Amino acid sequence: MSRFPRVTSGAVRRPQSERLRRRRRWYFALMGVCVALIVLAWNLVRLWSTTAAVAMSVVAAVLPPIAVIVANWGEDR
């Protein structure tokens, strides 16, 4: 039995800057999808189907809180 425990890559946390960068990318990606859904829904899709445009808007309304949760995930650890 070794005196010092072996540290594997699974036990080592990534640096804070890398985690922040990943969370920031996810946040901007989700917010970009949100803006794209709203723009497409009310400028293009509404011409063919109002129901689809409203459904896209509902999905776009749910995305910002999810983006905030993703952006702040693991901050209090």
N, C-alpha and C positions, 0 to 999 in steps of 0.2 A: 504494500500500500504506500502510495506516494505521500510525502509530507505536504505538498502543495496540490490543491485540487486543480484538475485540468479545466481550462476554460475553452469552451467550444464557441463557434461563431454564433450559435443560437442564443447563447447567454449574454452576448455583448450587444449593448444598445448602440444604435446608429448615432452619429453626432447630431446635436441640436440643429445645426444649420441645414443638414440634409433632410431632417424630418420637417423642418419649417418650409423648405423649398418644395417638398412633395405635397404638403398640405396646401400651400399657396397655389401650386399648379392645379390641384383638384378643385380648389375654390373658384379660380378663374375659369376653369373648364365648365363647371356647373353653372356659373353665372352667364357664361357665353351661350350655353345651351338655352338658358332661360330667356335671354334677350332674343336669340334666334327664333325660339318658339313663338314669342309674342309678335315679333315682326312678321314672321311667316303667316301666323294665324290671322292677323288682322289686315294684312296687305295682299295675301294670295289665296289662302285656303277659304276665307269667308266668301269668296266669289262662287265657290262650288258647294260648300257645305258649312252652314253656320254652326251646326252641332259639332262638327270636327274642330272648328275654330274655337268654340267655347271649351271643348275638352282639352285642346292644346293650351289654352289660357289657364285652365285649372292646374294642369301639370306644371306650367311655368310658375304659378303662384306657390306651389309646394316646394319648388327647388331652392329658393333663397334660404329658408330655415335649415334645409338639409346641408346647403353649402356652408353655412355658419357653423353647424355642428361638426362638419368635416374639418373646417379650418381651425377649430379650437380643440380638436380631439387630442387627448393626452397632455394638455397643458398643465393640469394640476397634479401631475405625477412627480 
